[in-house]
C-alpha cells in the first residue's frame, strides 16, 4: 500500500488536506477541511481518467465530480502517484456486455 500527503477538492467544494492511500481495489482519501473530516473511497472501477497537468492530478470519475489532487509530499511524488493510479485503473477488468453468447453456441452458429 502506497501513501501520499495530499490536498484535494471536488469541483468548487472545500479543499481537504490529508493523505491518499492506494489499496488493492481503491484510492482512499482521508483528511480535514474547515473542521470537517472526510474519508472517501474511490474504487478503481469508478475512475475513467487520470491526467497530470503541472502540479494538479485530475481524477475523472464515472459517477461523481472529478477530483483535483495536489501533493505536499516530496518532489516527484505527484507524478509517481499519477503513474501508480493509472496502472491500478488499467488493471480493472472492463465491464462485460449485458448480453454475451456462450462460446459453445458461437461454434454451432458458424
Biopython code that builds the backbone (N, CA, C, O; Angstrom):
import numpy as np
from Bio.PDB.StructureBuilder import StructureBuilder

atoms = [
    (1, "UNK", "N", (0.844, -1.164, 0.000)),
    (1, "UNK", "CA", (0.000, 0.000, 0.000)),
    (1, "UNK", "C", (0.899, 1.240, 0.000)),
    (1, "UNK", "O", (1.811, 1.359, 0.817)),
    (2, "UNK", "N", (0.624, 2.162, -0.932)),
    (2, "UNK", "CA", (1.376, 3.411, -1.015)),
    (2, "UNK", "C", (0.546, 4.534, -0.413)),
    (2, "UNK", "O", (-0.672, 4.573, -0.588)),
    (3, "UNK", "N", (1.205, 5.450, 0.298)),
    (3, "UNK", "CA", (0.513, 6.560, 0.953)),
    (3, "UNK", "C", (1.214, 7.872, 0.598)),
    (3, "UNK", "O", (2.443, 7.945, 0.576)),
    (4, "UNK", "N", (0.415, 8.905, 0.322)),
    (4, "UNK", "CA", (0.943, 10.201, -0.090)),
    (4, "UNK", "C", (0.265, 11.321, 0.686)),
    (4, "UNK", "O", (-0.932, 11.255, 0.965)),
    (5, "UNK", "N", (1.041, 12.359, 1.038)),
    (5, "UNK", "CA", (0.492, 13.562, 1.669)),
    (5, "UNK", "C", (-0.049, 14.440, 0.546)),
    (5, "UNK", "O", (0.697, 14.852, -0.343)),
    (6, "UNK", "N", (-1.359, 14.726, 0.591)),
    (6, "UNK", "CA", (-2.016, 15.445, -0.499)),
    (6, "UNK", "C", (-3.026, 16.462, 0.021)),
    (6, "UNK", "O", (-3.378, 16.479, 1.200)),
    (7, "UNK", "N", (-3.475, 17.306, -0.898)),
    (7, "UNK", "CA", (-4.676, 18.108, -0.690)),
    (7, "UNK", "C", (-5.564, 17.838, -1.897)),
    (7, "UNK", "O", (-5.063, 17.501, -2.970)),
    (8, "UNK", "N", (-6.873, 17.980, -1.734)),
    (8, "UNK", "CA", (-7.789, 17.708, -2.848)),
    (8, "UNK", "C", (-9.096, 18.461, -2.661)),
    (8, "UNK", "O", (-9.445, 18.914, -1.571)),
    (9, "UNK", "N", (-9.797, 18.570, -3.778)),
    (9, "UNK", "CA", (-11.160, 19.105, -3.738)),
    (9, "UNK", "C", (-11.957, 18.510, -4.897)),
    (9, "UNK", "O", (-11.408, 18.075, -5.910)),
    (10, "UNK", "N", (-13.270, 18.510, -4.704)),
    (10, "UNK", "CA", (-14.200, 18.060, -5.724)),
    (10, "UNK", "C", (-14.877, 19.301, -6.291)),
    (10, "UNK", "O", (-15.625, 19.980, -5.589)),
    (11, "UNK", "N", (-14.617, 19.594, -7.557)),
    (11, "UNK", "CA", (-15.220, 20.771, -8.162)),
    (11, "UNK", "C", (-14.902, 22.023, -7.363)),
    (11, "UNK", "O", (-13.744, 22.285, -7.039)),
    (12, "UNK", "N", (-15.951, 22.805, -7.042)),
    (12, "UNK", "CA", (-15.777, 24.043, -6.279)),
    (12, "UNK", "C", (-15.901, 23.807, -4.776)),
    (12, "UNK", "O", (-16.018, 24.760, -4.005)),
    (13, "UNK", "N", (-15.877, 22.547, -4.357)),
    (13, "UNK", "CA", (-16.011, 22.218, -2.937)),
    (13, "UNK", "C", (-14.805, 22.618, -2.121)),
    (13, "UNK", "O", (-13.827, 23.129, -2.665)),
    (14, "UNK", "N", (-14.862, 22.390, -0.807)),
    (14, "UNK", "CA", (-13.756, 22.771, 0.071)),
    (14, "UNK", "C", (-12.485, 21.979, -0.228)),
    (14, "UNK", "O", (-12.543, 20.856, -0.729)),
    (15, "UNK", "N", (-11.356, 22.572, 0.082)),
    (15, "UNK", "CA", (-10.074, 21.896, -0.103)),
    (15, "UNK", "C", (-9.735, 21.133, 1.165)),
    (15, "UNK", "O", (-9.676, 21.700, 2.256)),
    (16, "UNK", "N", (-9.516, 19.840, 1.002)),
    (16, "UNK", "CA", (-9.140, 18.968, 2.111)),
    (16, "UNK", "C", (-7.635, 18.761, 2.101)),
    (16, "UNK", "O", (-7.013, 18.786, 1.039)),
    (17, "UNK", "N", (-7.048, 18.561, 3.261)),
    (17, "UNK", "CA", (-5.633, 18.210, 3.392)),
    (17, "UNK", "C", (-5.560, 16.914, 4.180)),
    (17, "UNK", "O", (-6.252, 16.749, 5.184)),
    (18, "UNK", "N", (-4.722, 15.999, 3.721)),
    (18, "UNK", "CA", (-4.617, 14.716, 4.415)),
    (18, "UNK", "C", (-3.732, 13.760, 3.648)),
    (18, "UNK", "O", (-2.634, 14.115, 3.222)),
    (19, "UNK", "N", (-4.218, 12.542, 3.476)),
    (19, "UNK", "CA", (-3.416, 11.534, 2.787)),
    (19, "UNK", "C", (-4.267, 10.757, 1.791)),
    (19, "UNK", "O", (-5.489, 10.672, 1.914)),
    (20, "UNK", "N", (-3.584, 10.197, 0.810)),
    (20, "UNK", "CA", (-4.206, 9.319, -0.173)),
    (20, "UNK", "C", (-3.442, 8.011, -0.120)),
    (20, "UNK", "O", (-2.216, 7.995, -0.234)),
    (21, "UNK", "N", (-4.161, 6.921, 0.052)),
    (21, "UNK", "CA", (-3.546, 5.595, 0.062)),
    (21, "UNK", "C", (-4.093, 4.783, -1.091)),
    (21, "UNK", "O", (-5.300, 4.765, -1.332)),
    (22, "UNK", "N", (-3.205, 4.114, -1.801)),
    (22, "UNK", "CA", (-3.604, 3.215, -2.870)),
    (22, "UNK", "C", (-3.676, 1.806, -2.308)),
    (22, "UNK", "O", (-2.668, 1.253, -1.867)),
    (23, "UNK", "N", (-4.868, 1.229, -2.324)),
    (23, "UNK", "CA", (-5.067, -0.138, -1.848)),
    (23, "UNK", "C", (-5.182, -1.062, -3.053)),
    (23, "UNK", "O", (-4.969, -0.629, -4.185)),
    (24, "UNK", "N", (-5.512, -2.311, -2.828)),
    (24, "UNK", "CA", (-5.671, -3.252, -3.934)),
    (24, "UNK", "C", (-6.854, -2.907, -4.838)),
    (24, "UNK", "O", (-6.838, -3.239, -6.023)),
    (25, "UNK", "N", (-7.881, -2.243, -4.295)),
    (25, "UNK", "CA", (-9.094, -2.017, -5.082)),
    (25, "UNK", "C", (-9.547, -0.564, -5.181)),
    (25, "UNK", "O", (-10.476, -0.263, -5.930)),
    (26, "UNK", "N", (-8.903, 0.349, -4.436)),
    (26, "UNK", "CA", (-9.385, 1.731, -4.449)),
    (26, "UNK", "C", (-8.319, 2.711, -3.981)),
    (26, "UNK", "O", (-7.293, 2.336, -3.412)),
    (27, "UNK", "N", (-8.606, 3.985, -4.246)),
    (27, "UNK", "CA", (-7.810, 5.084, -3.697)),
    (27, "UNK", "C", (-8.590, 5.598, -2.495)),
    (27, "UNK", "O", (-9.759, 5.962, -2.624)),
    (28, "UNK", "N", (-7.955, 5.633, -1.334)),
    (28, "UNK", "CA", (-8.605, 6.054, -0.089)),
    (28, "UNK", "C", (-8.101, 7.433, 0.296)),
    (28, "UNK", "O", (-6.901, 7.632, 0.483)),
    (29, "UNK", "N", (-9.018, 8.385, 0.414)),
    (29, "UNK", "CA", (-8.677, 9.749, 0.820)),
    (29, "UNK", "C", (-9.154, 9.975, 2.244)),
    (29, "UNK", "O", (-10.302, 9.679, 2.575)),
    (30, "UNK", "N", (-8.279, 10.493, 3.081)),
    (30, "UNK", "CA", (-8.609, 10.783, 4.473)),
    (30, "UNK", "C", (-8.012, 12.137, 4.810)),
    (30, "UNK", "O", (-6.805, 12.340, 4.683)),
    (31, "UNK", "N", (-8.879, 13.085, 5.249)),
    (31, "UNK", "CA", (-8.365, 14.406, 5.549)),
    (31, "UNK", "C", (-9.357, 15.297, 6.254)),
    (31, "UNK", "O", (-10.412, 14.851, 6.706)),
    (32, "UNK", "N", (-8.999, 16.583, 6.342)),
    (32, "UNK", "CA", (-9.790, 17.572, 7.069)),
    (32, "UNK", "C", (-9.867, 18.855, 6.239)),
    (32, "UNK", "O", (-8.904, 19.240, 5.575)),
    (33, "UNK", "N", (-11.039, 19.512, 6.291)),
    (33, "UNK", "CA", (-11.220, 20.835, 5.687)),
    (33, "UNK", "C", (-12.173, 21.624, 6.557)),
    (33, "UNK", "O", (-13.275, 21.162, 6.854)),
    (34, "UNK", "N", (-11.765, 22.796, 6.964)),
    (34, "UNK", "CA", (-12.605, 23.703, 7.757)),
    (34, "UNK", "C", (-13.278, 22.939, 8.910)),
    (34, "UNK", "O", (-14.481, 23.073, 9.136)),
    (35, "UNK", "N", (-12.496, 22.151, 9.620)),
    (35, "UNK", "CA", (-13.012, 21.433, 10.773)),
    (35, "UNK", "C", (-13.853, 20.206, 10.456)),
    (35, "UNK", "O", (-14.360, 19.562, 11.374)),
    (36, "UNK", "N", (-14.016, 19.862, 9.175)),
    (36, "UNK", "CA", (-14.785, 18.668, 8.794)),
    (36, "UNK", "C", (-13.839, 17.566, 8.366)),
    (36, "UNK", "O", (-12.904, 17.796, 7.599)),
    (37, "UNK", "N", (-14.088, 16.368, 8.867)),
    (37, "UNK", "CA", (-13.287, 15.204, 8.468)),
    (37, "UNK", "C", (-13.902, 14.575, 7.233)),
    (37, "UNK", "O", (-15.116, 14.627, 7.033)),
    (38, "UNK", "N", (-13.070, 13.993, 6.423)),
    (38, "UNK", "CA", (-13.522, 13.322, 5.205)),
    (38, "UNK", "C", (-12.793, 12.003, 5.076)),
    (38, "UNK", "O", (-11.572, 11.942, 5.219)),
    (39, "UNK", "N", (-13.531, 10.962, 4.811)),
    (39, "UNK", "CA", (-12.971, 9.660, 4.484)),
    (39, "UNK", "C", (-13.722, 9.191, 3.250)),
    (39, "UNK", "O", (-14.920, 8.913, 3.311)),
    (40, "UNK", "N", (-13.028, 9.104, 2.148)),
    (40, "UNK", "CA", (-13.674, 8.750, 0.888)),
    (40, "UNK", "C", (-12.895, 7.651, 0.196)),
    (40, "UNK", "O", (-11.667, 7.682, 0.120)),
    (41, "UNK", "N", (-13.639, 6.683, -0.306)),
    (41, "UNK", "CA", (-13.050, 5.587, -1.058)),
    (41, "UNK", "C", (-13.455, 5.743, -2.521)),
    (41, "UNK", "O", (-14.638, 5.882, -2.831)),
    (42, "UNK", "N", (-12.477, 5.718, -3.411)),
    (42, "UNK", "CA", (-12.742, 5.834, -4.843)),
    (42, "UNK", "C", (-12.296, 4.523, -5.499)),
    (42, "UNK", "O", (-11.108, 4.338, -5.763)),
    (43, "UNK", "N", (-13.247, 3.609, -5.764)),
    (43, "UNK", "CA", (-12.880, 2.338, -6.403)),
    (43, "UNK", "C", (-12.252, 2.582, -7.772)),
    (43, "UNK", "O", (-12.695, 3.461, -8.510)),
    (44, "UNK", "N", (-11.228, 1.813, -8.113)),
    (44, "UNK", "CA", (-10.561, 1.982, -9.394)),
    (44, "UNK", "C", (-11.533, 1.835, -10.561)),
    (44, "UNK", "O", (-11.361, 2.487, -11.591)),
    (45, "UNK", "N", (-12.539, 0.999, -10.415)),
    (45, "UNK", "CA", (-13.530, 0.814, -11.472)),
    (45, "UNK", "C", (-14.392, 2.036, -11.717)),
    (45, "UNK", "O", (-15.021, 2.135, -12.771)),
    (46, "UNK", "N", (-14.444, 2.970, -10.780)),
    (46, "UNK", "CA", (-15.214, 4.201, -10.948)),
    (46, "UNK", "C", (-14.391, 5.329, -11.562)),
    (46, "UNK", "O", (-14.922, 6.409, -11.819)),
    (47, "UNK", "N", (-13.111, 5.095, -11.799)),
    (47, "UNK", "CA", (-12.240, 6.121, -12.372)),
    (47, "UNK", "C", (-12.197, 5.934, -13.883)),
    (47, "UNK", "O", (-11.892, 4.850, -14.379)),
    (48, "UNK", "N", (-12.513, 7.023, -14.619)),
    (48, "UNK", "CA", (-12.462, 6.904, -16.078)),
    (48, "UNK", "C", (-11.308, 7.670, -16.709)),
    (48, "UNK", "O", (-11.058, 7.521, -17.905)),
    (49, "UNK", "N", (-10.591, 8.496, -15.922)),
    (49, "UNK", "CA", (-9.415, 9.169, -16.473)),
    (49, "UNK", "C", (-8.481, 9.617, -15.355)),
    (49, "UNK", "O", (-8.906, 9.910, -14.237)),
    (50, "UNK", "N", (-7.205, 9.660, -15.692)),
    (50, "UNK", "CA", (-6.161, 10.145, -14.783)),
    (50, "UNK", "C", (-5.248, 11.029, -15.622)),
    (50, "UNK", "O", (-4.643, 10.562, -16.587)),
    (51, "UNK", "N", (-5.146, 12.311, -15.256)),
    (51, "UNK", "CA", (-4.270, 13.202, -16.021)),
    (51, "UNK", "C", (-3.502, 14.118, -15.080)),
    (51, "UNK", "O", (-4.015, 14.553, -14.049)),
    (52, "UNK", "N", (-2.265, 14.400, -15.460)),
    (52, "UNK", "CA", (-1.392, 15.240, -14.665)),
    (52, "UNK", "C", (-1.112, 16.509, -15.456)),
    (52, "UNK", "O", (-0.596, 16.451, -16.571)),
    (53, "UNK", "N", (-1.455, 17.660, -14.875)),
    (53, "UNK", "CA", (-1.239, 18.948, -15.523)),
    (53, "UNK", "C", (-0.488, 19.846, -14.555)),
    (53, "UNK", "O", (-1.055, 20.296, -13.559)),
    (54, "UNK", "N", (0.773, 20.109, -14.836)),
    (54, "UNK", "CA", (1.650, 20.904, -13.984)),
    (54, "UNK", "C", (1.680, 20.323, -12.570)),
    (54, "UNK", "O", (2.356, 19.319, -12.347)),
    (55, "UNK", "N", (0.970, 20.918, -11.609)),
    (55, "UNK", "CA", (1.031, 20.450, -10.224)),
    (55, "UNK", "C", (-0.297, 19.898, -9.733)),
    (55, "UNK", "O", (-0.506, 19.771, -8.527)),
    (56, "UNK", "N", (-1.196, 19.569, -10.654)),
    (56, "UNK", "CA", (-2.506, 19.040, -10.268)),
    (56, "UNK", "C", (-2.765, 17.720, -10.983)),
    (56, "UNK", "O", (-2.599, 17.606, -12.198)),
    (57, "UNK", "N", (-3.173, 16.733, -10.207)),
    (57, "UNK", "CA", (-3.594, 15.441, -10.738)),
    (57, "UNK", "C", (-5.111, 15.459, -10.796)),
    (57, "UNK", "O", (-5.769, 15.595, -9.765)),
    (58, "UNK", "N", (-5.673, 15.322, -11.990)),
    (58, "UNK", "CA", (-7.130, 15.301, -12.149)),
    (58, "UNK", "C", (-7.566, 13.848, -12.308)),
    (58, "UNK", "O", (-7.080, 13.123, -13.176)),
    (59, "UNK", "N", (-8.503, 13.444, -11.439)),
    (59, "UNK", "CA", (-9.054, 12.086, -11.480)),
    (59, "UNK", "C", (-10.511, 12.203, -11.908)),
    (59, "UNK", "O", (-11.359, 12.676, -11.150)),
    (60, "UNK", "N", (-10.789, 11.766, -13.132)),
    (60, "UNK", "CA", (-12.161, 11.775, -13.646)),
    (60, "UNK", "C", (-12.916, 10.570, -13.121)),
    (60, "UNK", "O", (-12.413, 9.446, -13.141)),
    (61, "UNK", "N", (-14.126, 10.817, -12.653)),
    (61, "UNK", "CA", (-14.922, 9.721, -12.093)),
    (61, "UNK", "C", (-16.202, 9.541, -12.894)),
    (61, "UNK", "O", (-16.777, 10.509, -13.391)),
    (62, "UNK", "N", (-16.639, 8.303, -13.014)),
    (62, "UNK", "CA", (-17.851, 7.987, -13.765)),
    (62, "UNK", "C", (-19.115, 8.495, -13.072)),
    (62, "UNK", "O", (-20.039, 8.960, -13.739)),
    (63, "UNK", "N", (-19.163, 8.411, -11.747)),
    (63, "UNK", "CA", (-20.404, 8.693, -11.025)),
    (63, "UNK", "C", (-20.396, 9.978, -10.218)),
    (63, "UNK", "O", (-21.460, 10.466, -9.836)),
    (64, "UNK", "N", (-19.233, 10.535, -9.951)),
    (64, "UNK", "CA", (-19.130, 11.715, -9.089)),
    (64, "UNK", "C", (-18.324, 12.807, -9.778)),
    (64, "UNK", "O", (-17.781, 12.616, -10.866)),
    (65, "UNK", "N", (-18.263, 13.951, -9.116)),
    (65, "UNK", "CA", (-17.468, 15.074, -9.597)),
    (65, "UNK", "C", (-15.987, 14.687, -9.630)),
    (65, "UNK", "O", (-15.514, 13.933, -8.780)),
    (66, "UNK", "N", (-15.267, 15.212, -10.617)),
    (66, "UNK", "CA", (-13.830, 14.951, -10.720)),
    (66, "UNK", "C", (-13.105, 15.453, -9.478)),
    (66, "UNK", "O", (-13.546, 16.393, -8.817)),
    (67, "UNK", "N", (-11.996, 14.812, -9.182)),
    (67, "UNK", "CA", (-11.136, 15.223, -8.067)),
    (67, "UNK", "C", (-9.901, 15.921, -8.612)),
    (67, "UNK", "O", (-9.294, 15.448, -9.573)),
    (68, "UNK", "N", (-9.525, 17.031, -8.015)),
    (68, "UNK", "CA", (-8.249, 17.689, -8.286)),
    (68, "UNK", "C", (-7.365, 17.451, -7.067)),
    (68, "UNK", "O", (-7.729, 17.799, -5.944)),
    (69, "UNK", "N", (-6.197, 16.851, -7.304)),
    (69, "UNK", "CA", (-5.309, 16.449, -6.210)),
    (69, "UNK", "C", (-3.951, 17.114, -6.391)),
    (69, "UNK", "O", (-3.390, 17.117, -7.486)),
    (70, "UNK", "N", (-3.433, 17.672, -5.312)),
    (70, "UNK", "CA", (-2.088, 18.253, -5.294)),
    (70, "UNK", "C", (-1.264, 17.561, -4.227)),
    (70, "UNK", "O", (-1.809, 16.957, -3.304)),
    (71, "UNK", "N", (0.036, 17.649, -4.353)),
    (71, "UNK", "CA", (0.932, 16.963, -3.418)),
    (71, "UNK", "C", (1.596, 17.937, -2.467)),
    (71, "UNK", "O", (1.992, 19.034, -2.862)),
    (72, "UNK", "N", (1.716, 17.532, -1.211)),
    (72, "UNK", "CA", (2.535, 18.255, -0.241)),
    (72, "UNK", "C", (3.692, 17.356, 0.195)),
    (72, "UNK", "O", (4.341, 17.585, 1.216)),
    (73, "UNK", "N", (3.919, 16.333, -0.614)),
    (73, "UNK", "CA", (4.978, 15.363, -0.363)),
    (73, "UNK", "C", (6.254, 15.821, -1.064)),
    (73, "UNK", "O", (6.342, 16.965, -1.509)),
    (74, "UNK", "N", (7.217, 14.954, -1.162)),
    (74, "UNK", "CA", (8.494, 15.267, -1.796)),
    (74, "UNK", "C", (8.320, 15.519, -3.295)),
    (74, "UNK", "O", (7.334, 15.072, -3.881)),
    (75, "UNK", "N", (9.271, 16.235, -3.930)),
    (75, "UNK", "CA", (9.190, 16.476, -5.372)),
    (75, "UNK", "C", (9.106, 15.149, -6.135)),
    (75, "UNK", "O", (9.797, 14.187, -5.802)),
    (76, "UNK", "N", (8.263, 15.112, -7.146)),
    (76, "UNK", "CA", (8.096, 13.905, -7.949)),
    (76, "UNK", "C", (7.035, 12.963, -7.421)),
    (76, "UNK", "O", (6.671, 12.011, -8.113)),
    (77, "UNK", "N", (6.528, 13.191, -6.224)),
    (77, "UNK", "CA", (5.541, 12.279, -5.634)),
    (77, "UNK", "C", (4.231, 12.287, -6.425)),
    (77, "UNK", "O", (3.593, 11.243, -6.560)),
    (78, "UNK", "N", (3.821, 13.440, -6.946)),
    (78, "UNK", "CA", (2.552, 13.521, -7.680)),
    (78, "UNK", "C", (2.642, 12.747, -8.997)),
    (78, "UNK", "O", (1.687, 12.083, -9.401)),
    (79, "UNK", "N", (3.787, 12.838, -9.657)),
    (79, "UNK", "CA", (3.971, 12.071, -10.902)),
    (79, "UNK", "C", (3.963, 10.569, -10.596)),
    (79, "UNK", "O", (3.358, 9.789, -11.331)),
    (80, "UNK", "N", (4.630, 10.171, -9.520)),
    (80, "UNK", "CA", (4.630, 8.767, -9.114)),
    (80, "UNK", "C", (3.206, 8.303, -8.803)),
    (80, "UNK", "O", (2.798, 7.217, -9.215)),
    (81, "UNK", "N", (2.455, 9.129, -8.077)),
    (81, "UNK", "CA", (1.068, 8.805, -7.744)),
    (81, "UNK", "C", (0.234, 8.665, -9.014)),
    (81, "UNK", "O", (-0.557, 7.730, -9.137)),
    (82, "UNK", "N", (0.407, 9.585, -9.953)),
    (82, "UNK", "CA", (-0.344, 9.520, -11.218)),
    (82, "UNK", "C", (-0.041, 8.219, -11.955)),
    (82, "UNK", "O", (-0.955, 7.564, -12.456)),
    (83, "UNK", "N", (1.229, 7.841, -12.024)),
    (83, "UNK", "CA", (1.614, 6.595, -12.709)),
    (83, "UNK", "C", (1.017, 5.371, -12.024)),
    (83, "UNK", "O", (0.454, 4.500, -12.688)),
    (84, "UNK", "N", (1.139, 5.300, -10.700)),
    (84, "UNK", "CA", (0.600, 4.142, -9.967)),
    (84, "UNK", "C", (-0.921, 4.065, -10.072)),
    (84, "UNK", "O", (-1.481, 2.979, -10.221)),
    (85, "UNK", "N", (-1.580, 5.205, -9.995)),
    (85, "UNK", "CA", (-3.042, 5.228, -10.097)),
    (85, "UNK", "C", (-3.490, 4.804, -11.485)),
    (85, "UNK", "O", (-4.429, 4.019, -11.615)),
    (86, "UNK", "N", (-2.836, 5.307, -12.525)),
    (86, "UNK", "CA", (-3.185, 4.926, -13.893)),
    (86, "UNK", "C", (-2.989, 3.430, -14.111)),
    (86, "UNK", "O", (-3.804, 2.795, -14.780)),
    (87, "UNK", "N", (-1.924, 2.859, -13.559)),
    (87, "UNK", "CA", (-1.700, 1.407, -13.689)),
    (87, "UNK", "C", (-2.769, 0.608, -12.955)),
    (87, "UNK", "O", (-3.236, -0.416, -13.454)),
    (88, "UNK", "N", (-3.159, 1.077, -11.768)),
    (88, "UNK", "CA", (-4.186, 0.376, -10.990)),
    (88, "UNK", "C", (-5.517, 0.401, -11.731)),
    (88, "UNK", "O", (-6.227, -0.604, -11.766)),
    (89, "UNK", "N", (-5.855, 1.528, -12.316)),
    (89, "UNK", "CA", (-7.109, 1.654, -13.067)),
    (89, "UNK", "C", (-7.072, 0.759, -14.301)),
    (89, "UNK", "O", (-8.079, 0.140, -14.646)),
    (90, "UNK", "N", (-5.911, 0.685, -14.976)),
    (90, "UNK", "CA", (-5.783, -0.140, -16.181)),
    (90, "UNK", "C", (-5.944, -1.625, -15.890)),
    (90, "UNK", "O", (-6.322, -2.388, -16.779)),
    (91, "UNK", "N", (-5.662, -2.050, -14.657)),
    (91, "UNK", "CA", (-5.785, -3.473, -14.294)),
    (91, "UNK", "C", (-7.229, -3.898, -14.033)),
    (91, "UNK", "O", (-7.515, -5.094, -13.973)),
    (92, "UNK", "N", (-8.142, -2.940, -13.878)),
    (92, "UNK", "CA", (-9.536, -3.273, -13.591)),
    (92, "UNK", "C", (-10.153, -3.865, -14.860)),
    (92, "UNK", "O", (-10.092, -3.245, -15.922)),
    (93, "UNK", "N", (-10.745, -5.055, -14.759)),
    (93, "UNK", "CA", (-11.369, -5.645, -15.943)),
    (93, "UNK", "C", (-12.512, -4.762, -16.432)),
    (93, "UNK", "O", (-13.230, -4.150, -15.640)),
    (94, "UNK", "N", (-12.664, -4.709, -17.751)),
    (94, "UNK", "CA", (-13.756, -3.904, -18.299)),
    (94, "UNK", "C", (-15.091, -4.565, -17.996)),
    (94, "UNK", "O", (-15.159, -5.770, -17.757)),
    (95, "UNK", "N", (-16.130, -3.781, -18.008)),
    (95, "UNK", "CA", (-17.465, -4.281, -17.729)),
    (95, "UNK", "C", (-17.903, -5.144, -18.899)),
    (95, "UNK", "O", (-17.859, -4.696, -20.044)),
    (96, "UNK", "N", (-18.327, -6.378, -18.630)),
    (96, "UNK", "CA", (-18.748, -7.247, -19.732)),
    (96, "UNK", "C", (-20.040, -6.734, -20.360)),
    (96, "UNK", "O", (-20.819, -6.057, -19.690)),
    (97, "UNK", "N", (-20.279, -7.040, -21.624)),
    (97, "UNK", "CA", (-21.529, -6.614, -22.257)),
    (97, "UNK", "C", (-22.727, -7.227, -21.544)),
    (97, "UNK", "O", (-22.611, -8.273, -20.906)),
    (98, "UNK", "N", (-23.876, -6.569, -21.657)),
    (98, "UNK", "CA", (-25.080, -7.063, -20.988)),
    (98, "UNK", "C", (-25.489, -8.424, -21.528)),
    (98, "UNK", "O", (-25.967, -9.275, -20.777)),
    (99, "UNK", "N", (-25.306, -8.633, -22.819)),
    (99, "UNK", "CA", (-25.662, -9.909, -23.429)),
    (99, "UNK", "C", (-24.419, -10.486, -24.084)),
    (99, "UNK", "O", (-23.741, -9.810, -24.858)),
    (100, "UNK", "N", (-24.130, -11.722, -23.773)),
    (100, "UNK", "CA", (-22.985, -12.373, -24.411)),
    (100, "UNK", "C", (-23.411, -13.758, -24.847)),
    (100, "UNK", "O", (-24.249, -14.401, -24.215)),
    (101, "UNK", "N", (-22.825, -14.198, -25.927)),
    (101, "UNK", "CA", (-23.150, -15.517, -26.461)),
    (101, "UNK", "C", (-22.107, -16.495, -25.944)),
    (101, "UNK", "O", (-20.915, -16.286, -26.168)),
    (102, "UNK", "N", (-22.521, -17.562, -25.255)),
    (102, "UNK", "CA", (-21.552, -18.562, -24.780)),
    (102, "UNK", "C", (-20.752, -19.114, -25.949)),
    (102, "UNK", "O", (-21.285, -19.269, -27.047)),
    (103, "UNK", "N", (-19.492, -19.409, -25.725)),
    (103, "UNK", "CA", (-18.608, -19.877, -26.799)),
    (103, "UNK", "C", (-19.118, -21.156, -27.459)),
    (103, "UNK", "O", (-18.906, -21.348, -28.657)),
    (104, "UNK", "N", (-19.783, -22.036, -26.710)),
    (104, "UNK", "CA", (-20.325, -23.280, -27.300)),
    (104, "UNK", "C", (-21.350, -22.948, -28.377)),
    (104, "UNK", "O", (-21.366, -23.590, -29.426)),
    (105, "UNK", "N", (-22.200, -21.964, -28.139)),
    (105, "UNK", "CA", (-23.204, -21.577, -29.132)),
    (105, "UNK", "C", (-22.551, -20.886, -30.313)),
    (105, "UNK", "O", (-23.011, -21.039, -31.445)),
    (106, "UNK", "N", (-21.510, -20.145, -30.081)),
    (106, "UNK", "CA", (-20.813, -19.450, -31.174)),
    (106, "UNK", "C", (-20.266, -20.464, -32.153)),
    (106, "UNK", "O", (-20.337, -20.244, -33.362)),
    (107, "UNK", "N", (-19.718, -21.574, -31.668)),
    (107, "UNK", "CA", (-19.177, -22.600, -32.550)),
    (107, "UNK", "C", (-20.286, -23.236, -33.376)),
    (107, "UNK", "O", (-20.077, -23.531, -34.553)),
    (108, "UNK", "N", (-21.452, -23.454, -32.795)),
    (108, "UNK", "CA", (-22.569, -24.064, -33.519)),
    (108, "UNK", "C", (-23.111, -23.141, -34.606)),
    (108, "UNK", "O", (-23.543, -23.619, -35.655)),
    (109, "UNK", "N", (-23.097, -21.826, -34.375)),
    (109, "UNK", "CA", (-23.628, -20.869, -35.331)),
    (109, "UNK", "C", (-22.743, -20.811, -36.570)),
    (109, "UNK", "O", (-23.247, -20.674, -37.684)),
    (110, "UNK", "N", (-21.454, -20.912, -36.389)),
    (110, "UNK", "CA", (-20.515, -20.824, -37.510)),
    (110, "UNK", "C", (-20.668, -22.029, -38.347)),
    (110, "UNK", "O", (-19.975, -22.172, -39.354)),
]
sb = StructureBuilder()
sb.init_structure("model")
sb.init_model(0)
sb.init_chain("A")
sb.init_seg("    ")
for serial, (resi, resn, name, xyz) in enumerate(atoms, 1):
    if name == "N":
        sb.init_residue(resn, " ", resi, " ")
    sb.init_atom(name, np.array(xyz, "f"), 0.0, 1.0, " ", f" {name:<3s}", serial, name[0])
structure = sb.get_structure()
